[in-house]
């Protein structure tokens, strides 16, 4: 205990006049409030706000610690299911972010770290975080925080004033919190463990009377309600604090990474009782490292418990981060005979911010259950952070793929109701089209053949494109989640038909559709998939003018794709003999790329443009994201050609399959431009023979590799993506979706499968 500075209240009562003040000795400190509010119209509103400061260094002259600051807050409308968050960060946030990444505390995915670092190095911060547009002031002799207009201060009568504003969302508040109970020590008589095992001091006022005004969507309303106040500060012992603030410590190799997550609940229960409970969990193995529950009775008496459980019962997946969050829990403290069900007012109370890598869940919850054998209810807040199951781009696209399959299964149920079948065939106005339709037969002959391929999974980046491009132009992709199925249906429809045309027998690790269902049903199902996707474009969230533009883009992709397929089916045998003799492959390469562009790049670009149109992007933005995804689509196919020869990770595809099928790919075209005449003739003769001998195929691959054809393909793919990004970058606001797009471009280029 002696390692703690004298201003830390390790014994005796909490003196708010002293202990509310900022603590100069603390490495980390925050002030937190939440409130459940009722305006006169009977609506149910809630709010939380957190003011943070962390040590960023030490003044070389005064030896005083210097801090960086941030504030996060959000308003919840439980009836309208509206969550309005705001995050403001210090002006030095780019430098601090780069330091975190250098110390190994960034994302677990190197491409995401690379993308965010690129932005941070230019002094830019991705939204929804925004840098303070004014000065930060922290008084030392009184509780007065002014984080560039976000204010929290203690008034002379002992109440607290909170002032927040988000002009972009026309939201904010001016509230007064008047304590109704004394301050309560958390943990071990006030001592708790922080995320890195450091000692922290933590107290809270579990019930305050709250009055003032709340503004949402430009509408200001007078409110009253109950509030909660937390204050926590601390860090390692003094010598460690000084060491951590020196450049020498920062230069040391980062320690082995241990990710810590937490669940936290603050509940105000019937009978003027309250509960605060939290647990710290090691992410890698789920071990609970530290936990406490504090129960406060009507008289303000505190009981503390170590033994508790916070069990997730129901889950919700965000379609912006693709993180999974519990939205209903069972919270039990056996020694207190406490058994509560904690239920989110609504699921989507996710707070997206790079501060928390890059999202957490903090929202209003309804509480019911028993305490000491009696029924009890109430309201509360739950925060869940750090449990990110999606930490790499591979995991991210795995989660996207799961949602794509859910979306497709919702559109194409294998046991459709009358209404579901009608929506696929016609519309409410064409009810008579259903007369005599056997739904089981429809499912067996039309829906099952499509689902046979979609349910096996696949690369989900096409589905991601539409949603990402909606968000990157500052739209809200949550309104268009059903669109996840559109790219998959478009793509799978083409795969089913392609497999018939190519006489393929394997698709996505199983028999092709026509092998299972026969060619007639397969052709019909593949074609139908194109038109079923149209039903998902029916939305009241876009104007008729935008809807017309969406249809134009969709059918543009269809026309381009079929044109590319025609060129692909016919092949390039007519042009190669002349190329072999001349060595001039310019026209041949352009024709190879034309097929890739029409079959893959054009649909990808169209889907990206569709997302940007739905998101309300400008014409310049719509075209920029379209061109970027065209470049990605083209690069994807070029890299695919390269991997076909170098080998796919996990041997997902047969190596040199293109050569054994006699296909003229871009690597072959580039090799023909680099080989001498006899080498060109030999390579072309072997390709025409469609060799199956592994030795022959290996020799052909070695020849193509040895003249630098594969390296040239990789470089061309890189130049395509980088050029398209350079054009799009200045047109798009810096944001987390933009970071994801940047990382995704590299993901396409550097993939191995």
N, C-alpha and C positions, 0 to 999 in steps of 0.2 A: 504494500500500500504506500510505502514511503516514496516510491518513484513518482507518484502523482503530484502535480503542482498544488499549492495551498488553496487555490480558488476552486478546487473540485470538491463538491460537498459529500465526502465519504462518510460523514457522521453528522448526526443532528438533523433538525428539520430543514426542508427546502426553503430557502429564503429567496422568493421570486425577485425581490428587488436587486439581488446580487446574481443569482444563478441564471436568470433569464438573459443576462448580458452576454455578449460575445466573449469567448474565452481565448485569450491570446496564446495560450499554451496548447490549444487543440490543433491536431493535424486535420481533423474532419469535424464539421459541425453543421447541424441543420435544425431548422424550426419548421414544424409541420402542423397543419390544421385541416380538419374536415368538418362538414356541417350538413345536416339534413333540414331542409327549409320548405316552408309552405307559404306561397303567396295567397292573397285573398281569393283568387279564383279556384283554390283547392288543388292546384297542380303539385306534383311531387318533384322537388328539385334537390340536388345534392352537389357538393363541391369539395375538392381537396386542393391544397396548395402546399408546396414545399420549397423553402429557401435554403440553398446549400452554399457552403464555402469549403474549399479544400486547399491545403498548402501547395503552392506551386514553386516555392523556393525560399530563399533567405536573403534579406537585405545585407549586402557585404559590409556595410558601415555600421548599422544599428544592431545587426544580428537578429532583428525581428523577423518573424515568419511573414511571408507575403502570400496572399490568397487569390484564388480564382473563384468566381461566383456563378451560380445558375439558379433559375427558378422554373419549376414545373407546376402546372395547375390544370384542372379540368372541371367543367360544369357538366352535370348529368341531368337530363330531363327524363325521368323514369316513365312518364306517360307517353311522350313522343318518341322515346327510344333514341334520343339524340345525345351524343357525347362530344363535347367541344373542348379539345385540349390545346394547351399552349406551352411551348418550351423556349426559354431564352437562356443563352449561354454567354460566357465571358468573351470579351474581345480577343483574349489570348487562346481561345478554344482550339484554333488550328495547331498552334505549337504544342499544346497539351495533348491533343489527339495524336500527333506524331510521336510524342514521347511515350504515350501508352502503347502504341503499336510497336515501337522499338523495344519496349520492355516485355513484349510478349503478351500484353493484355488486350490486344485487339481481337478481331475475328479469328476463328480457327481456320478460316479459308484464306489462303495466301492471295488469291485473286481479288477477294473483297478488300483485304488490307491494301493491296496495290491500288485499287480503284479509289478508295477513300483517301489514301495518302496522296495520290495525284491531285485530288481536289484541295486537300488541306495544305499542300505545299504552295498552292497559289493563293493562300490566305482566304479560302472559301469554306463555308460551312453548309452542309446539306440540310434543306428543310425536311421535316417540320421544325427542326431546331433553327433558331435565328439568333444572331448576335445582338447583344444589347445595343440600342441606338442612342444611348446616353451614358452618363457616368453612374458608377456604383458607389453608394455611400453606406458605411457601417459605423454607427456611433460606438464609442468605447465605454462611455459612462452611463449609457441608457440603452434600452432596447429600441433601436430605430434603424430599420433596414430600408434602404431605397435602392432597389435594383433597377435603375433606369426607368422609374415610374411604377414598378411593382413594389408596393410598400407594405411593410408590417411593422407596427410600432406599439409600444405600451403607453397607455394614457395615464394621467395622474391619478385617476380613480381606480387603477388596477385592472381596467379592462384593456382589451387588445383591439387594434383597428387594422383591418385588412383591406387593401385597395389593389384591384387587379383590372387590367384592360387588354383586350385583344381587338384592335381596330379592324383587322382583316376579317374577323368573324362577327364583328359588332357585338362582342360579348364582354362581360366583366362583372365586377361586384364592388360594393363598398359596404363592409360589414363590421359590426362591433361584437366581439366575443367577451362576455362578462362571466368570469368563473363562478360556477355554482358549487364546486367542491374544491377541497385543498389539493395541492400537487401530490402525486403518488409516485413512489420510486418503483421502477421496473426491475426485473432481474433479481440479482443477489443484493438486496437493499440498495439498488441503484446501479450496481455494476453489471454490465453485459459484455458479451464478446461481439466485436465487429466482424466484417466480412473476411478479414485477413487474420482473425484471431486476436486482434488488438483489443485493449481494454477501453471501454466506452462508458460514459455515464449517461443515464437515460431516466427522465421523469416525464410525467404527463398529467394534464388536468382532464379527467375523463368526461366532464360535463360542463358546458358553458351555455348561457343563454345568448342566442344570436339574434340580432336585429339589423336591418339595413335594406339595401336594394341589390337585386341581381338583374343583369341584362343578358338576354340571349336572343340572337338574331335581330338585334336593334330594339327589342322590347324590354323596357325597364319595369320591374315589379318590386313593390315592397314585400319583404319577407320576414318571417320569424321562425325560430327553430332551435335545435340543440346542436352544439358544437363540441369539438375535441381539440386539444392542443398537446403536441409533443415537442420536447427539446432533447436533443442528443448531441454529445460532443465527446471527443477523446482522441486516442491514438496510442502508439507505443510509448514506453518510458522516455524520459527527457533526452537521454543520450542518443537513443535510437532516432528520436525526432530530429535531433541536430544532424545526425549522420545522413538521414534520408534527404535532408534539404541541401546536401552538398553535391557539387558536380561529380566528385569522385564516386559517390555511391551510385549515381545514375549511370556511370560508365561501366559499372560491374556487369557481368553476364547476368541476364535475367534468371530468377530462380525457376525451378520446375513449376509449371503452371498448375494451379488447383482452382477450379471454378466452383464458386459457392453460390447457391441459390437460396431463396427464402420465401416462406409464406408468412403473412402478417395479417392480423384481424383486429379491428377496434370496433367493439359492439356496445351499443347503449340499449339496455334491456328494460323491460317493464319493472315497475317498482323502484325506479331510480337507482338501478344497479348497472354496472359496467364490467366489461371484460376486455383485456388486452392479451393477445396470445401471438407468439411467433416461434418459428423454428428455422434454424440455418442448416442447410443440407449440402453435402458434397455431391456435386453433379455426377461425377464419374461412376460412383457406386451407390448413390442414394442414401449414404449413411447420415443420420441426424447428428450434427456436431454439437448443437447447443439449442435449448428451447426453454421457454418460460410461458406460463399463463398467470395473469394477475387478475383476481376477481375482487371487485370493490362493492361493498354493500351500500344500503341506502344512507348509512351514517358516515360513509367515507372510509370505513375500515378496510384494510388491504389484506388479502390472503394470497400467497404465492405458491405455485405448483410447478414441479419439473416434469411430471408425467402427464403428457397430453398426446392426442392424435388428431391429425388434420387430414382426413381422408377425402380424396377427390371421388365424386360420384358420377357426375356428368361432365362431358367435355365439349368444347367448341373450337373450331379451327378458323383462324383468321385467313381471309383470302387476299390479304395484303402482304403479310409476312410469312404466311403458312405455318405459323406457330400454333401449337395446341395448348389451350388453357382450360382448366377446370372452371365450370360455371355453377356447380353445386357441390358442396362439401358436407362432410359430417365432422363436427368439432366436438371432441370428448375430453373431459378432464375428470377421470374416475374419482379421485379423492374429493372433488367438490360435488360429486353426483350431478355433473353437468353433461348434457347430451343435446347438442344443437344441430339443426340443419340450416346451412347457410346457402342462400340461393341468390345468384346475380339478378338484379332488377331487369337486366337484359344482357345478352352475351357480349355484344360488341362495345366493350369499354377498354379497348386496347390503347395504350399510350405508346406511340412510335417516337423514338428518340435515339440518336446515336449515343447519348449519355449512358444508356442502359443496353447497348449491344444487340439489336437496336430497338427493343420494345419490351414493355412489361404490361401487366394487367392490373389496373387499379380502378375499382368501381364500387358503386352502391350495391349493398346486398340486403335482402330481407332475411330475418332470423326467426326461427321457431324451434321449440323443443321443450326440454324439462330441466329444471334446476331444483335439486333437493326434493325431487318427486313431484314438483308442481309445474304446470304449464307456464311457459314464458315465451315472449316474443320481443321483437325489437328491430332496430336498423343498425347497419354498420358499414364499414369499409373493409375490403380485402385488397391486399397488394400481393402479387405473385411475380417474382422477377428472378431471372437467371437460369430458369429451367429449359432454356432454348433447346428443343430437340432438333432444330434445323440449324446447324452450325457451318455447313459447307454447301457449296453449290450443288454437289451431287445429292445431298440430302434434301436440299430445297426443291430440286426438280423431281425427286422421288415423291415429296409431299404434293407438288403440283400434279403429278401423274395420278395420285390417289384421288384428288379432287376432280380431275378430268374424268376418271372412270365413274365417279359418283354422278357427275353431271350427265354423262352419256346414259347411264342406267336410269336416271330420272326421265330422260327424254324417250328412251327406248326400253320401257319395262317389259320383261319377258312374260308377264301376266297383266296386260293392260286392262284398265277399266274401260267402260264405254266411252267416257269423256276423253281419256288418254288416246284411245284408238282414233276417235273422231278428230282430235287435234292433229294427228299424223296424216290422216287421209284428206280432211277437208276443214270445216269450221262449224261453228254453231249455226250459221246461216245455211249450211248445206247438210243439215241433219239427215236428209233423205239418202245421202251417199252411204250411210251406215246400214241401210235396209238390207238384211240378208248377209251381212258380213260376219263371218265366224272369227271371233277375236283370237281364239287359240290357233287357228290356221294362219291368221295374219302374223302372229308372233313367231310361229314356226318357220314360215317361208320368207318373211321380210326382216323381222327384228333380230331373230336369233343368228342369222348369217352375219349381220353387222357386228353384233355383240361378240361373236366368236373371235373376232380380231381385236376389237377395242378392249375387251376384258383382259387381254394378255399384257396390256401396257405397251409403252413405247416412249420415244423421246417426246417430252411435253413442252419443248420450247416454243412450238408454234402456238399452243394455247396460251402460254405465258405472254407471248408478244402482244396480243390484243389488250390484256389487262394492264400490262406494264406501260404500254403507250398511252393508255387512258390516264394513268396516274402521273406519268412524266410530264404531261401538259397541264398538270394541276387539276385533273378531273378526279372522279371518285369511282374507282373500278368496282366497288362493292355493289353498285347499282346494276352491274352487268355480269355478275358471276356466272349466270347461265350461259354466257358466251364461251365458257371454257370448252363446251362440247362442240362448238362450231368448227374450229380448226381440226379437231380430231375426226369429226365426221367427214369433213372435206378430204383430209389426208387418207383416212381408212378407205373411203370410197374409191379413191384412186389406186390404193394398194390392191384392193380386191380385183379391180378390173385389170390392173397391170399384171397380176399373177396369172390371170386367165390368158392374157395376150402373150406372156413370156413362158407359159407352161411351167411356172414355178410350183414347187410342191411344199415348201416350208416358208412360213411367215411368223415372225415373232416367237420362234421356238416351238411352233406347232404346225399342223397341216394347214395348207392354204384353204381359203373359203370354198373354192370350187372343188377341191378334193373331198371335202366333207359334204357339201350340199349340191354338188353338180354345177356345171357351167351355166345353165340357164338361170337358176336362182341366184348364183353368185353375181352374174352380170347385172341382173335386175336389182339386187341388193346394193351393189356398189354404186350404181347410178342413182338409186333412191336416196342414198346417204347424202348426195350433193343437195337434194331438194328438201330433205328433212331439216337440214341446218337452217333453212330459211325461216322455220317456225320460231326459232330463237331470236330472230331480229325484230319480232313484234314486241314493241316496248313503248310505254307511255313516257319513258324518261328521255326520249329524243324527239325533236320536232319532226314534222313531215319532211321538211327540206333536208334535214340531216339524214333521215331515214332513206330518202331517195338516193343520197350520196352513198350511204352504206350499201344499198342494193347495187349501185353502179360498180363499187369497188369489189363486191363479192363476185359478181358475174364477170368482171374483168379478170379476176384470178382464175375463174373457171375456164374462160376462153384461152388464157395464156397457158394454163396447165395442159389443156388438151392439145394445143398446138405443139407444145414441147414434147408431149407423148408421141405425137405423130412423127416428129423428127427423130425421136429416140428409136422408135420401132423400125424406121426405115434405115437407120444407121448411116455410117459415113464411108462405106466401102467405095462409093463412086469417086471420091476425091482423093483417097489415100494413095493410089498408084502414082498419080502425078506428083504428089508430095514426096514420095519415096525417091523418085528420080531427081527432083529439083532440090530437095532439102528445105524448101520454103514452106514453113508450117503456119504462117500467119493466118491464112484463111481457115485452115483446119482447126486451129485453136479457137478462133472466133466461133466456129460452128459448134464445137464442143461446149463452149461457154453459153452459146445461145440456148442449147437444150437445157443446161443447168438453170439458166436464168428463167426460162419459161416454166419449167416443171417445179422448181423449188423457190427461187428468189422472188418471182412475181407473186405467188400466193403469200409468201411471208411478208412481203412489202404491203400487199393489200390488207392483210389482217392487222398489221401495225397501223396503217392509215385508218382503218375502221375504228381501232381503239382510240386514236387521237381525235377522230371526228366526234366520237361519243363523249370524249373528255372535254370537248369545247376548245380544242387547240386552234391556233391560227393556221392559215393556209401554209405559211412557211414552216411551221412546226409539223404539220401533218405530212408535208412532203419530205421533210428532213428525216423523220422517224421511218417513213416508208423507204427512203433510199438507204437508211442505215440497215434496216432488216433485209432489204434486197441484197446488200453487201454481205450480210451474215448468211443469208441463204446460199449465195454463190460460194462464199468461203466454206460453208458447211460441206457442199458437194465436192469442192476441190480437196479439202482435207479428207473427205471420205475416199476419194480416189487414191490419195496418198496412203491412207491407212490400209486400204485394200491390198496394197503391195508390201507395206512394212509390217502389217499385222495388227489386228485389233486386240486391245486389252482383254484378257480372258478368252481369247480365240472365239469371240462372239460370232465372227464370220470366217469363212474359209479364206485363207490367205491366197492372194492372186486369183480370186474367183473371176474377176473381170478379164484377166488374160485367158483363162481357160474357156471363157465364153466368147472370146474373140472380139471384145468390146474395145473400141478406140477411146481411151480416156485422155484427160489432159496430160498426165505423166507420159503416156505413149507419144502424144503429139509433140511434147517438148523434147523427148528423147530423139525423135526423128529429126529434129532441127539441129541436134548436137552430134549425131553419129555420122561417120563417113558413109559413102554410098553403099558399100558392101554390108556395113552394119545395119543400115536402114532396110535393105532388101531382106537380110536375114531375119530381123525383128518382125517385119511385116509378114514374111512367109510363116514364121512360127505362130504369129497371132491368127492368121487365117486357118491354121491347122487346128485351132482350139485345143491346145495340148492339155492333157491331164496328168502327165508324168511329173511328179514333184521335182525331179532333178532338172527337167527342162524349164519348168516354171521358175524355179529358184535361179537358174541362169539368166532368164529374161529379166527378173527383178534386179539381179545384180548389174546387168547391163544398163538398165534404166537409171538405177541409183548412181552408178559409176560416172555417168556423164552429167550429173547434177540436176537431172530433170525433177526429181522429187523435191530437192531443196528449192528449186525455182518455183515449183507449185506452192510450197509453203510460204515463200516470200510474197508471191502474188496474192495469196489469200490474206496475208497480213496487211499488205498495202491497200487492198480493197476495204478492209474493215477500218483501218486507221484513217483513210481519206474520208470515208463516210462519217466517221465520228467527228473529225475536225470540222466538218460542215454543220453537223447537228449540235455540237457542244454549245456554241454561243447563243443558240436559239432556245435552249431549254434551261429553265431555272434549276439551280443546284438543289438536288433533293436526294433522298434515299433511293427512290426509283431510278434516278439517273445514275447513281453509283452502281445499282444492280445491273443496269443496261451496259455500263462500261465494263464491269467484270464479266458479264455474259459474253461480250464480244471476244474477250481473251479466252473464255471457256470454250467457245466454238473453235478457236484457233489452236488451242493447246490440248484438246481432248485426245483420248487414246482409245475410244470405243465408239 
